[in-house]
Amino acid sequence: MRFLDWIILVLSLVFIVGYGLYKGRGSGTIQSYLLADKSMPWWAMGLSIMATQASAITFIGTTGQAYVDGMRFVQFYFGLPLAMIIISAIVVPYFHKARVVTAYEFLEQRFDAKTRLAASIIFLIQRGLGVGLALYAPAVVLSVILGWSERVTVVIMAGVVVSYAVPGGIKAVTWTDVQQMLLIFLGIAGAFATAVWLLPSEVSFGDALYLAGASGRLNAVDFSLDPNNRYTVWSGLIGGMFLMLSYFGCDQSQVQRYLTGKSVGHSRTSLIFNAIVKVPLQFFILLTGTMVFVFYQFEKPPMLFNKTAAARIEAVEPGPVSQQYQEARQKYDQALETRTTLAHRLLEERRNGNGDPAAAASDLRAANRAVEDARRQGIEVLRQTNGGRDYDDTNYIFLTFVTTYFPVGAVGLIIAAIFAAAMSTISAELNSLATTSMIDIYRRHLRRDATDRHYVLVAKTATVFWGAYAAAFAFFGGRLGSLIEAINIVGSLFYGSLLGVFVLAFGFPSVTGTAAFVGLIVGEIAILLTSQLTGISFLWYNVVGCVVVVVTGLLLSRMRRSEPRLP
Amino acid sequence: MPVLLQRPGRCYPVELARGGHIAMAKLDGDKPPFFDTWPRLYAFVAAWLVFLIVLFYAFTRAYQFLP
């Protein structure tokens, strides 16, 4: 980072805080602080919804994913437009009509207090873990790539978010989300343009696509029916749709965005905006990662993208481990040279119109496999030195590329976009956690007759609490080690059963509160068993959980109706 | 200790069901941008998704290099 990069980053942070404070003025009532007086236009909500979903890891991880695995991750989002249609047509009118502040409040109107409490607690646990990770994960990557202190990065991110989210409430969060999403758009477009511009002069964009295709990186669509294959059209359309229904229909961090709409029409339009823009946007981000992959066909990529890990292994004293690592490095360097030669040959044959493209592509893929094998060998040596802990540097690939090759100014823009992506997610999550804590727990069960002023104060205190909690989680995240991955998986285990309860609420008038509550518990057990006993992709957990909750709820309600009534 | 309200057998609230219909009726006047009705907009979104999948499929096939 050079002086101009710092200027861009600092100015963007100062502008976001100032803008958030300005737009959040006059949030003195519950309706204003938590629902923006239902005054938001559709485009602001639409961008806010998108910004909330796009975390920093989405930005840097998705590009890294394309580098490692190609474009197939785009299929994960195929279910999103379908989910948006369903939520827009069914869920939004009910939430608006019920005049609720949280999605879980609706569950009490429909079922009972215990179902609402159970759903609220599930949300607080799941989102509480999520906000910690949303702060911790980018802080780790930025600290390694830029050499910043992890704790300073955490404090800056959390401090900036809390400074506008606490006084301004949802108005500040939504309007800053709009700016942040625009900055993210600019960052993505800038990254893509620069990645293409950095390609060798003799390599056109068409050549780059040709090379990426030959290396098997343009695999955007896969119609195979294998349930263990994580990303296929079917897992995206069905599993992805259930996941997105859960996220946008039952997760307060998203529901609260579209509850601020001026009307049902504005809320619906904000969701439809997402339905239209999200898939092409993800395709574009993945294509940027693919361009990074093509770039590294002609430039030497580091064997380990995590600089700290690479420095650690290189500092190992001469001995068997050091020798194994050097062997892996030599093998890696040779494989890279072969790959570059084959890439040039493939393009030359393309230009001259001679040779056998399929055979040349097959050779290039073999060379890519050789590079990956050598890299894996190096990673295996690294694992021996760190007690067998897994190593994954997918999130470091894009930022390594940016900080090594991007011109001055562009680096600042990308880092600012990553900060924006992190802060937009964290602010919405803190806001929704505070809202659920206050509305579903405090106001419902602890103090029901206080003034608006009191409740706003409680909501602000809750925002500070959740911000401090997220920072504490991020501070001690390093010590959690592999637990982080476990926490990430645990987070994905709750959505299916939550969705099942909402499906019962909207679709089955005969189901009682107790049946829904028991269904929720049984559904959660079913998801846990599925994750432990089968190897199916996590996208299907939501389908399993939802179906089990719905079937259990319906069966229990039917049994209750068929019981003989006592005189 | 919070007191949980128990309302056994509570079913679909009539006012909510009726409210849902009212909201739907009101939405007829709350037109979506560029389209006359919401179902038409939803049909467009579904068609857009199909178009993207076909486009991505063509993209995948165009660069597959099968022998």
Interface residues (C-beta under 8 A of the other chain):
Chain A: M71 V74 F78 P81 L82 M84 I85 S88 A89 P93 Y94 H96 K97 A98 E108 Q109 R110 F111 D112 A113 K114 L117 L209 Y210 A212 G213 A214 L218 N219 A220 V221 V233 S263 V264 G265 R268 T269 I272 A275 I276 V279 P280 F283 P357 A358 A359 A361 S362 R444 H445 L446 P509 S510 V511 T512 G513 T514 R560
Chain B: P2 V3 L4 L5 Q6 R7 P8 G9 R10 C11 Y12 P13 L16 A17 G19 G20 I22 A23 M24 K26 L27 D30 K31 P32 P33 W38 L41 Y42 V45 A46 W48 L49 L52 I53 F56 Y57 F59 T60 A62 Y63 Q64 F65 L66 P67
